[in-house]
Amino acid sequence: MNSEEEFYDAETGLESDDSCEVSFKDALVFDSKRAKPENGVWERRKTLPAEMISRNDFSVWSILKKCIGMELSKIAMPVVFNEPLSFLQRISEYMEHAHLIHKVCSLSDSIDRMQVVAAFAVSAVASQWERTGKPFNPLLGETYELTREDEGYRLISEQVSHHPPVSAFHAQSLKQEFEFHGSIYPKLKFWGKSVEAEPKGTMTLELLKHKETYTWTNPMCCVHNIILGKLWIEQYGTVEIVNHSTGDKCVLNFKPCGMFGKELHKVEGHIQDKSKKKHRVIYGKWTECMYSVDPKVYEAHKKSDKKTGEDSKKLKREHSSQSEEADEMLEVQETVTVIPGSALLWRIAPRPANSAQVNITLALKTQRRCAQPLQHPMYNFTSFAMTLNELEPGMERLLAPTDCRLRPDVRAMENGDIDSSSTEKERLEEKQRASRRERSMDEEEWSTRWFQLGTNPHTEAEDWLYTGGYFDRNYTDCPNVY
C-alpha cells in the first residue's frame, strides 16, 4: 500500500414543503443507447451496478493502532474501506439541496433569506448520515463537473494541492442568480475509538441579485466505534453564518451526543441583526429537518417544557450507573418536537430502499410484505449520490480527461471488483509519485488548471478561486492523471 496516501473523510433529504420536484436530468447532451421515458427526460440510475463490498474480513485496528492522537495525513488504508466516489464527487453533494438557494434568491426580506441559508448550511452535511465509507483521495489535477439543468446550476471542482490535500469547488446558477464556492482541507485525527474530522475551509454563497454574500464553516465530524461495534457519525460545534452585506448573523450549535444520547443530531441557534437583536430561533436535527420560530415563542415553550423534563431527568439519573458510553449509544429514535407556530425550512428526503443494510427485525417484516427479496446495500448513498458516478455512452467526449467518472479504481469498486480497484489505485498513486519526482528533478511547480490561490475578499483569508473557462470545453492543457 502507498505510505503517502491521505486518509480523509468528506464534508460534508432534498425537499421541504414547498420545494420543487427533482428529476436529476443532466444538462449535458450526449448520445445514449438507453431508451427515453415517455416524458422525454433521461432516467438517472436508482442503484449501483454491484452490491457493496463486505468489510467483515478487514481490521482497521491493525492499521490505526499506532496512530492514536495523530493526524491521519499519510496513513495507508485498504480500498475496502472506501466508497465508490472521489472526494470531489462527495463535495458536490453540498448541492443536493440547491432548491434552497433558489428559494433564498426569491425572498425579499434579509432575515427570511438568512434562515433559509441556515437551512442550506445544515442540509449540506445531511448526506453524511451513516456514510461511514471513506471517499477516494483525489489525485492532483483531478476534476469533477456536475451540471443539473433542471436544478439550474453547474459545478466544477479540482484537486489543487496534494500535500496538504486541498479540494476547490465553484457552483454557479445557470441564470446568474448565485455563486457558491469554497476550498476544503479536512484534517483528521484518530482517538482510539473514533476518527475526528476538522473541516478546514470556508463556504461562500453570493446572491448576485441581492448583492449579498454569506460565509460559514462546517461543523466538526466524528466517526465512532472505529474498532468495535456499529459505526455512527456525530456532527458537533458552532457554525456562524455571516451576511457581510447587512451584518446579520446566524449562530448554529450542532450539539454533541451527550451521555444518554439525548442531544444526538440536534441543531439549535438563532438569527440576529447587526445590533444583536434576535429575530428567529432555528432548531431541528441535521438528519431530519429544520424549523424556525419566534424567539419569544421558543422561550415560552422552553420554560413550560423544563418542569416536565425534570421528572424524566431524575428517573434517568437513577439508572445512569449502568449506562454505556456515548460511543455505544446509537439507537436513539427521537424525532424533532415541533413548537406551535414554527415554520418548516427543510426536510430530508427518504433514502432509497437499497441504500443500506437494514436490521434483522425490519428485514423480516419487509420480506413478509414483499414477494421480491431485499435489494443489496449501497454504501448508505442518497438517491442523489447514487447518480454521481454514472457515465452514459458518449459522455466521455464532453468531459475533461481528468473527470472522476473516468477514474478506473473508483469505477472498478463501483462494479464490485475489489482486486482491480486495489491494483488500479496503487498504479495511479505510483504514477502520481513519479510525476512528483519528475517535477522535483526539473524544479517545476505544479500548475493548477481551473483555480488559483488568492484572497477571499469577504473573509480576507487565503482561498482558492475559480478562474473560469472550464465550460468552454477546451481541455488541451489538462494533465494526464489516469
N, C-alpha and C positions, 0 to 999 in steps of 0.2 A: 504493500500500500504506500501511497505517497505521503511522506512525512511533512510535506509542505501544504497539505490540503487544509483549507479553513473549514471548520465545522461551525455553522451558524444557522440560526433559525430565521424565519421571515417575520416580517412585521406585516406586520402587520404587522339569508334574510334580505330581503330585497324590497319589500313593499310596505308602505303604510296605508292607511285607509284611503287616501286619495292619490296613491301612486299610479303610474301608468303601467299597462301590461307590457311585459318584456318578452320578445321573441328571440333575442340574441342573433338577429340577422347580421351577417358580416357584410360590411360595405365593399370589401374587395370584390372585383369582378373577375371570375375565373371559370374555366371550363370544368364541369363536373359530370361524372357518369351517374351520380346519384339522382334519382328522379325527384322532380319538384313536387311538393304537395299542391293541392288544388288552388290554394290561395297565392301561389307563386313565390312564397317565402321559403328560403332554404331551411331544411330541418337540421338543426345542430344536434350533435350526438347527446344522448342521455346516459351513456355508460362508457366505460373504458373497454379496450379490446380484450383485456385479460384480467383475471382477478388479482387482488392484492397479494404480493409475495409475503409468505409467512416469515416472521422474525423469531419464531419459537426456538430455533436451533442456534441462535446467536446471543452472546452475552456482551452487553455494553459495559458491564463492570470490568471485564478483562482489559478494556481499552482505557476506561476513565479512572481506575482506582488510584493511579499515580498523579492525578490532576486536580485533587481537591483544593479549592481556593485559587486555582489558576485560571487565567483567561484562555479559552479554548480557541486559540488562533492558528495553531499548527498541529492539530490532532487528527491523525488518520482515522476515518470512520468507514466501515464497510458499506457498500452501496445498498445493502439490505435495509439500512436504517433510513434511507431516503424515501421520498415520494416522487412520482414521475413528473416533476415540474422543476424548472430552474427557478432560482430566487427572483429573477427578473419577471418571470410569469406570475409568481406569487405577489410581487409588488402590484401588479396590475389589478389584483383583487380589491385594492382600495376603491376601484371604480365600479365595483359590483352594484353600488347604491347610487349611481350617478343621477337617478331621478331626483334625489335630494338636492343636488346642486342646481338642477333646473328649477326646482321649486324655490330655492333661495333667490335665484335671478328674477323670479316673478313677483316677489314681495316688495312692498313699498316702505315698510317700517324697519328700521335698523335692528330693533330688538327682536322682531319676528325673524329677521334674517339670521341673527346670531343664534337663536335657539335651533334653527334647522341646520346651521353649520355645525353646531354642537352634536346634533344627532348624526350628521355625516361623519364627524370625527370618531364617534363611538362605533358606528356601523363599519368603519374601515378595519377594525380589529375583530369583528364578529366572526369572520370566516376561520379564525384561528381556533375556535371552539372544537376541542377534541382532535385537532390536526397535529398529531404527535410525530409525524414523519418529517424528516429534515429535507428541505429542497436541495437540489443540486447546486453546488457553488458555481456561479457564473465564471466563465473563462474571460480573461482580459480581452476586451473588444467585442464580447458577445452582446447581442441586441435582442429586443423583443418589441414588436409592434402589435397594437390591438386597435382595430377600427370597428366601431359599433355605430352604423348609420342610424339604426332605429333609436339608439340612445343618444345620438347627437354628439359624439366625441371620438377622438382618436388619441392614441398614446404611443410614445416611443420611450424606451429605456435602454441604457447602455451600462456595461460594467466598465467604469472609468479608472479603477485602481485595483490592484491585486493585493498589495501589501502597503497599507491596510486594505481590506476589501471594501470598496465603495460602489454603490449602485445608484445611478441617477435616473430620474424619470421626468417626463413632461407630458401632461394631457391637456388638450385644448378642445374647446367647443367647435363644432362644425359651423356654427352660426356666430362665431366670435363673441360669445356671451361670457366665457370664463376661461381661465388657465389655472391648472393645478399642477404643482411641481415640487420636487424635493430631491435630496440625496441622502442615502441611508448607509450608516456604518454601524451594524449591530455588534455589540461586544458581549460575549458570553463567558460565564464562569460556572464551574461545576462545584457544588457544595456537598457532595457525598450522596445525598438522596434526590437532589434536584439540580436542574440547569437553569440559571438565571440569565435572561437576555435584556441588556440595556439598549434601547433603540436610539442610538445616536443619530441625529439628523432632524431637520425642521421641515414640516409640511407647510406649503404656502398656497393659499387659494385666492385668486384675483378675480373679482367680479367686475368685468370691463364696463358694463352698462352703469353700474352704481359707483364706479371708481373707488372701490373698496378692496382692501387686502387684509386677509386673515392669516395668522401663523399659529402653529402649535407643534408640540412634540408628542409622540405616542407614549402610552404608559409602559411600565416595566412588565415583562412577561416571564413567567416561571413554569417550567415543566416539572411536575412532581412524580415521585416513585420511579426514578430512572433505573434503580437497581432491582426493586421487587415490588410487585403489586400492579394495579392498573394505572397507566399514565393518565394524568389530567393536567389541565392548564389553568393558570391563575393570572389575571391582569391586575396590577395594583400601582398606585402612585397618583400624583396630581398632574392633571393636564390643564394647562392655561391657554385658552384661545383668546387672541388679541385682535381686535379690529383696529388697525393702525390709522384708519381714516377718521373714526368717530371717537376713539378712546374706550368704546365698550369692551367689556371683558367677560368671559365665561370661565369659571373655575370649576373643574370637574374632579371629583375624588373617586378613583377606582379603588374600592375598598378591598383590603386583604381578607382572606378567608376567615381568619379567627379560629379560636379553639374548637368551637362547635359547628363551624361551617355556616353560621347564620348570615354572614355578610358575603358569602361566596357569589361572585359575579356582579355584585351590586355597584351601581354608579350613582352618585349624588353630587349636586353642585348648584350654582346659581349664576345668574347673569346680572351684571352691574354696569352702570354707565360710568363716565369719566369722573363723576363726583362721588362714586362708590355707592350710589343708591341702588338697592336690589330691585329688579323688575320681575324676574321669573326664577322659580326653582326648577331644576332639571333632575329627574330621578328615573330609575329603572334598572335594567340589567343588560350588560353588553351581549349576552347570549339570547336575549328575548325581545326587549322593546325599550323605548324611552318615551317619557311623558314630560310635560311642563305644566306648572300650576302657579297661581298667585302666591307670593311669599307668605301673606297673612293666612291664607287658607292652609298652607303647608304647616305653619307653626301651630295653628289651632288643632289640626289633625294630629300633630306630633305630641302635643300636651295630652290630648284625650286618649292617645294610644299608650302613653307612658305608664299610667296606672295599671292598665290591663296587662302590660308586659312584665310588671314587677312580680306578679304571682308566678308567671311562667319561668322567669329567671331563677326564682327561689327553688322551684322544682328541679331545674336543670343543675343547680349547684349541688343538690343532694346526690346526684348521680355522676358528678364530674370526676370523682376519684377513679372511675373505671372507664373514662372516655379515652379515645385514641387520639394520637397527634393529628394535627391538621392535614399532614401528608396523606393520612389514611381516610379522610372524610370526603367521600365522593358522592354518596347517594343523597344529596340534598336536592329535593324535588319541590322547592318552594317557588311559586310564581310571583310576579310583581303584584302587590296590592295597590289598586288604583284609587287615588284620592278623588272624591267627588269634585267635579269642576276642572279636572285635568284635561289637557289636550294631547292626543297621541301624536308624536313626532315621527316615529319609525317603529316598524315591527319586522322581525326576522322572518324570512320565508322558510318553510319546511325543507329539509334536505331530502335528496332522493332516497327511495326505499332501500336502494342498494349501496348507500353511501358508507355504511359502517356495519360491523358485526353487531347483532342485537343480543340481548341477554336471553338465557335459555327459556325463561317464562314467556317472554314476548314472542320468541321464535315458535314455541309450541302453539300459542294462541293463533299466531299468523298462519302456521301450517294447517291448522284445523279449518281456517276460514278460506284458504286458497287452494285451488286444485294444483297450481304450479309450485315448485319448490322455491325457497328463498333465493334471491339473486346473490351473487358473490359480493363481498365488501369492496369498497372503492376508496380507501385511504381517508375516509371521512370527508370527501370532497363535497362541496356545494354543487348545485346544478351549473353555476357559473364556472367554477374551477374545472368541472368535467369537460368543458369545451376549449380550454385554453391551449392545449397542445394538439388540437385537431388540425390535420393537414389535408385539405381537399386536393384532388387531382388538378394540376395546372396552377396551384397556388405558389409553387416554388419559383416560377418566373417573375412573380411580383415582389417576393420577399427579398430582403437583403440576405446575402450568403452567410451572414453572422447571426441570423434569427434562431432563437431557441428551438423552434419547430424542426429545424434541420439537424439538431444535435443528436448524434447516434446513440449515446449512452442513455439519455432520457427516453428516446424512442424505444430502445430495447427493453427498458424496465417497464414501460407502459404496455408493451406486448408480452410481458411476463417472462422474458428471457434474462434471468439474473446473471448467467455466466457471460453472455455477450455484453451486457451492461457494464459489468465489472471490467472486462477486457477493454472495452471502448473508453471507459472512464480513465483507466490507467494510461492508455495510449494518448488521450487528449492532454492529460496532466504532464506527461513526459514531453509532448510537443510544446506545451506552454513553457516548461522549464528550459527546453532547448532554445526557444525563441528568446527567452530572457538572457540566457548565456551569450547568445549571438549579439544581442543589443549591447550587452556589457562589454564584450570584446571590441565592438565598433564604437563604443562610447556614445551610443544613441539613446535618447529618451523616448519613452512610449508617447505616441501622439493619439489623443482621443479623436473620434470622428464626428460626433454629433453634440458633444457637450464640452464646455471649457470651464476651468476653475475661475471663479470670480467672487464677488461680494453680493450677498443678498441685500438689496437696497432698503428693505424694511427692518431687518434684524441687525444689519451691518456685520453679520457673521459670514465666514467663508462658506461658499456654496457652489455646487456645480450647476451651471446654467445652460439651457438648450440654445444652440447657435442657429437652429433652423435648417431647412433644406432636405430633411430625410424623405419627405413625401414627394419630392421631385423625382424620386426613383433613380438617382444617379449613384450607383454603388461601386464605381470603378476603383475607388481608393480604400475599400473595405479590406481589413486584414483577413488572412486565411486562418481562421481559428479552429476549424474542424478537420 
